[in-house]
Structures are given as C-alpha cells and as structure tokens.
Amino acid sequence: MAKVLWKDGNYYIGFLNDYPDYETQGLTKEELVENLRSLLHDIRSDQIPFVRKVEELVVSA
C-alpha cells in the first residue's frame, strides 16, 4: 500500500494513500512506518468507526 510522508521539525508525519484523513507520526522514519502499519491494522479490524476511503471510480464511455 502506498504512503505519503514528510519531515516536520523533529517528526516524520505520514498517511496511507487509501486513507488520507488518518495521519500518524514518529520520531524516526522507521517508527512512522510501524505506526502506519498499526493504523492499517486498526482500520481493517473495524476499530476505527466511519472510515473514509479513497477508491478509483471507473467510468465507461
């Protein structure tokens, strides 16, 4: 799954492309990636209510 991340001061901040409303952070890039994995687990196990997801819309002409 693709992710977006950036460094802001002392923290790495990021989100999963499919779930851009849910950001997390870490003091290192490795900690951020682990936090993103944990976030994905929580989303997939329905621990976060009302999850908004970005999906591709296919339109036929």
Summary of the structure (lengths in Angstrom):
residues: 61
radius of gyration: 13.4
end to end distance: 29.2
largest distance: 48.5
contacts: 134
relative contact order: 0.20
helix: 26%
strand: 33%
